[in-house]
């Protein structure tokens, strides 16, 4: 038996209260009326000053009731041993660890677990039994989903050991909550991979080559320019030059300055990225033209036909409507740049927050509908509204719109997940998901609370105590 709140036994001091009450209580003497005291003999009066306990059964009941209440507060639990299901646990090994030579500790730990009765299985669909000599190649896809499936299949008191490379790409979806005791060991594959992501013609006899590098810590991209002859000599598959990207800047007359800053920023970024932009600036007095990139700097509503006519992957950027509130604040971009602003237009949220100010208000929101990405900027691009256009954050943001981030192929991403990113959640039973070495023997005990029996016992004692107390005064 164990107690969840052993400090509650300090309440046992209350057992002295009934003792004091019974010692101090004294019943009045009984008066007996007689006709005459003529024949009564005199005797010496005897006075006893020693306290005497009265109503011993009632005293014992009250002491037992207080003791039961103390035990209730201490929350006792009874550990009962359960029959073993015959399965000590599973050792799940991911394919990328099994197919490669790892450190000596891996083999030593695996041998000790096998000797303790664990079943060695492959971390893959169906969890087939395996050994290190098995040459079957089955790839491990999503560790979290497989771990959740194994947690559902294992008997209640079995344990689970995992050996994976800890690659970040093997974790996707929702982090699982497990009921089993889990020990997760990682055997990182320390290697570096380099590859050519793309080689695109960007001009006359000019090829933009994007290469990637990946290791345990990062994935990074390196761009370089080569002549077309050099690129072909190295066997790069050349991509055709992209057609100019049609870009529309639609502005009201009071936003001419905003439009000029946006246009100059776009031209500068396109020059660095070797991208061709067909930029058209239109006053709101004209009919807007269709484009794949639109900066809508106007209080007018954007025509629905203009959005529908946009190509897949089109983007529309809206600035704030109205005069705005005069305020002093700053917001932080995703690149870490801090930008001050002096005017802000509070509007109802229209997308997912991308940037926030120091008060948590959205400064930039984005959403994608029908293959069209919309951004909502709650200030403007003029310097009188914010310092955004004069900071490095402005061209970086334009670059992310003109040229979206490169997606790394899963086979090339060797980044290692930290414990915080990797470990599953703990369930209400306190499953241990740490990476520490523990005994391979599972715990076959089940805790049973004694709260209900104690409540019933205390209630019965209270009823009996009340009945005896009432009879005492009858």
N, C-alpha and C positions, 0 to 999 in steps of 0.2 A: 504494500500500500504506500502511496505517495500523497503529498499534499501540495496543491498548487500555490497556496498562500499560507505558508507555515507561520508567518508573523501573527496570524490571527489568534494563535494560542496565547498571546498576551491577554486576550479577553478572558482567559481562565481565572484571572484575578477576581472577576465578578462572582466567583463561587463563594467568596467570603461574605457577600451581601446577605444571602438568606441566613447564614450562621449568626450574623450580628442581629438581624431582625428577630430570630427565634430566641436569642439570649436576652434581649432587652424587653421582649414582650412579657407581660405578666397579667394574669387574669384576676379580676376582682374577687375578693373573698365572698363566699356564699353566706348569707345571713339566714340563720334558723331561728324562728320564733318559738319560745317556750313559755309555759304558763308561770313557772317560778324557778328561781335559782337557789331555793332554800337547801335542797339536797345535793347541790353541786359542790364538789370539793375543790379547794384551791390548789393550783399547781404553778410551778415556775414557768414563766414565758420563755420559750426557746425561739430565738431569731437566727435564721441562716442567711448569711450574706454571699454565699457561694452561688454563682449563676447556674441554673439548670436548663438543659434543653427540653423543650416541650414539643409535642406533636412530631415525633421522629419520622413516621411514615411520610407526612406532608413535607418535612424538611428534605428527605431523600428524593422525593419527586421533584422539588424545585431545583435541587442541585443537578439532577439528571437532565432537566429541561435546559438549564444554562449550559451544561456540557454539550448537549446536542446542538444548540445554537452556535457554540464555538466551533464545533466540527463542521457545521454548514458553511461558516465563513471561511474556514481553512480549505474548503473544496477538496475533499479526499477523492482519490481515484484508485482503482484496483487494477493492477496489471495481470491480465490472464494470458497464459501461454496458449497459442493456437497450434493446431496440427500443421506441419509443414506440407506444402503442396507438392513437394518432391523436386521443384525447380528452384535452385538457389538464385539464379539470375542469368542475365545475358551479357555477353561482351560483344558489342557491335563495332565493327571496324569498317571505316569508309574505304572505298576502292582505291583512292589515291594514296592512302597510307599502306594498304596491303600490297600494292603493286610496286612499291619502292622500298629501298633499304632504309631503315630508320635506326635510331640509337639503340644501344644495348639494353637500356632500361625498359624499352618496349617489350622485348622478348622475355625479360625476367618477370615483369609484371604479368604478362600474358600467361606464362607458365604457372605462376602462383595462383592465378584465378582459375585456370583449368583444373589445377589440383584441388581447389576448394569446391569444385562441382559446377562451375559456370559453363554455359554453352557458348561457344564462339560462333558468331553469325556475321554475315555481311550486311552492312548498312545499306540496304537496297530494298526494292519492293519485294514483299514476301519474306524477307529476312532469312535467306537460305543459309544452312550451316556450311561452314567453310574452314579451311586451314591455310596456313601460309604457303603451302606447296601447291595449292589449287591455282591453276592458270586461267580460270574463268575470269573474263573482264566484264564487269557490270559497273556502270558509272553511278556514283552517288550524286543525286540531283539536289533536292531540298532537304537538308538535315532536320530542320524544325518539323516539317510535316511527317517525316519518317519517325522522328523521335516521339511525336504525339501518337502515331499509330502503334509503335512498340509499347508505349505506356498503357495503351488500352488492351493490348494482348497479354501482357505479363500478368501472372497471378499477383494477388494483393501484396504479399509479403516478400516478393522477389526484389532483387536489386538490379541496377542497370549501370553498366560501364560503357563509355564511349571512347573510341580512339579515332580522331579525325585530324585532318591537316589544319583545320581552323580557318579555311579560306572564306573570305567575306561573301563571295558569290554563292556559296552553298546555303546562305541564310536568306530566306525571303518569306513574305507573308507575315502572319501574326505570330508573335512570340508565344510559344505554348505554355500552358500551366500544367504541371505534372503532379501525379500523386505518388510516384515511386521515388525511392532514394536513388539519386543519380550522381555519378562521378564522371566528369568529362575531362579526358586528357587530350592534349593537342600535340601533334608531332609535325611542326611546321616544315614544309619542304623549302629549304633555303636555296633558291635559284633565281635567276634573272632571265627574263624573256624580252627579246626585241623583235619587232616586226614592222612591216610597211603597211600603214593603214590605208593610204590612198596616194595616187599620183595624178594630178589634174592639170591639164593645159590651161594656163591663165593668160597667155599672150603669145606673141610671135616668138617662137623658139624659147619659151619659158614654161617650165613645169614646176608646180608647187607640190613638193613631196612631204607628206605628213607621216612620220614614223612614231612608233610607240615604244615605251620602256616600262616594264612592270617588275616589281619584286615584293617582298613582304610588307614594305612600308608605303609604297605609292604606285600610282600609274601616272605617267607624264607623257606629254606630246611634244615633239620637236619638229619644227617646220624648216624647210630649206628649199632653195631654188636651184634647179639644174636645167641644163639645156635639154632639148628634146632628144638629141642624139645620145647624151649620157644616160638619160632615163631609159631609153630603149635598149641600150647596151647592157644595163643591169637587169633587164627583164621585167621592169615594172609595167603592169597593165595600165595603160594611160586612159584616163577619163576625158571625154570631150569637154571643151570649154563651155561653161555655163552661159546661157543667154542672159542679157542684162535683166536685172530684177526691177520691174516697174514699181516706182515708189511715188506716192501721192502725199503732199503736204497741203491740207485744206485748212484755211485760216480765216478768221474774222479780221476786220481792219485794225482792231485794237490789239491784235496778236501778231503784227508784222515782225516785231523784234523776235518773238518766240520762233516764228517760222524761219527767220534768217539763221538763228543759232542752230536749229535742228538741221537745216540744209547743210550748213558748213560742217557740222559734226558728222553727218552721214558721208559727205564727200571725203573727209579726212580718214575716216575709218575704212571706207571702201578702198582708198588708195593703199593703205597699209595691208589690208587683207587680200588685195588683188582681186576685188570683186567689182563687177560692173553693175552700176545702178543707173536706171533711167528715171531721174528725179524730176517730178513735175510739181511746181508750187502753184496753187490755185486760190484765188480769193473766194470767199463764201458767196460772192455775187454770181459766180459761174456755177455751172452744173458739174458736180464731181465726176471724175473719170475712174474707171475700175483699175485696181492695182493690187499687187500681192502684199504690199506693205503700205499702210495708211497711217498718217499722223493727223488725227481729227482735232484741230485746234479751233473749235467753234462751239458756240452755244446752241447751234442748230442740231437737231437730231439727225443721226446718220441714216440715210435711206436704207430700208431693208433690202432693196434690190442690189445695193452696192455690196452689202455683206454676203448675200447669196451668190453674187457673181464672182466672189473672190475664189482664188485657186486653193487647193488643199495645201495646208501649211501657211496660209495667209495670216497676217498679224495686223491688228488695228490698235492704235494707241490713242486714248482719250486724255485730255487734260481737264482741269477743274473748270466748271461752269460758274458764272456769276462773278461778283466783285471780290468775294473772299473775306475772311476775318483777319484783321491785323494782329499778328502774334509773333513772338520770338521763340523759336525752338530749333530742334535738330532731329535728323533721322539717320539711321545707320543702314548702309546698303549691304548686300550679301558679301561683297568683297572686303567689308570692314571699314569703308570710307565713311566719315561723319560729315554730313551736309547740313548747313544751317538754312533755315527758311524764315520768311517774315510774313507770309500770307498762306492761308490754309482754308479749304472749303470742306466742312464736315458734311458728308453724304452717307446715305445708307449703304452698307456693305454690298458690293456687287461681285465679289470673287474671293479668292484665297489670298490672304495678306502675304506680300513679298517683303516690303519694308514697313517698319513702324517707327513712330517718333518716340521721344523719351517718356511720353504718357501712355504708350501702348496703342495709340491711334494709327490706323492704316494710312500710309503715305503712297503705297503702290500695291495694287491688287491685280491678280490675273486669273483668267478662266479660259477654258477651251471648249467651244461648242461647234459641232459640225465641222471639225477640222480647221476652225478659225480661232486663233488665240487673240483674246482681247485683254489689254492692260488699261488700268484706270489710275491715273496719276492725280492725287488730290491737291496739287499745287500747279504751277506753270513753269515754263522753261525760260521765262524772262528773268534777268538778274534782279529786277525789282521785287520778284516773288520769292526766289530762292537762289542759292549759290551753286545749284546743281550743275549748270552748264559750264561752270568754270573749275570744276573739280575733275580728277581722273576717273571718278565713278561714271561720268556721263559718256565718254567714249567706250568704256568697258561695257556699259549697259547696251549701247547701240551695237557693239560687236556681238553681244549675245543674241540680239534680235536678228541681225543680218546673217550671222553664221552660228547656228545653234551648236551647243556643246556636242563633242564627238562621243559616241557611245562605244565603250570598249567591249570587245567580244569576250564572252564568259571564259573561254579557254585561255585567254591571254591575261586575265585579271588574277594576279597572284597575291593580292593584298590579304593580310592576316587580320581577322577580327579580334578585338580585345575581349576580355571576360565580360565587360559591361554590355557589349554588343551581342555576345554569343549566348550567355547562360539563360536557360528558361526561367520562368517565374516560379515562385514557391506557392504551393497550394496551402489550404487551411491546415493540413496535417504536418506542414513543415518539412517537405521533401528537401533534402540537402542537395543543392546543385553546385556545390563548390568544386574546385579543382584540386582539393587536398586529398592525400592518400588516406584511406580509411580501411578498416578491417573488411575483408570480403564476405564476412558472415552477415546475413540479413537478420533483422530483428523480427522474431515471430510472436511478439506479444501485442496484445490489444488492450488499450486503456478503457476501463469502464467507470463512469462517474457514479458516485454513491450519493449524489445530491437528493434524488427522489426518495430512496429508502429513509434517509435521515429526516426529510421533511415530513414523511408519514409518521415516523417515530416521535418527532417533536410535537406534532399535532395531537397524537394520542396522549402523550404526557400532559400537554396543556389542558386537555378536556378533563382528564382524571384529577389534575391539581385543582381545577375550578370546582369540581363536584365535592372534593374533600374539604375545600375551604368553606363552601357554603354550609356543609353539614356541621362544621365546627361551631358555627354561630346559631345553629337551630336550638 
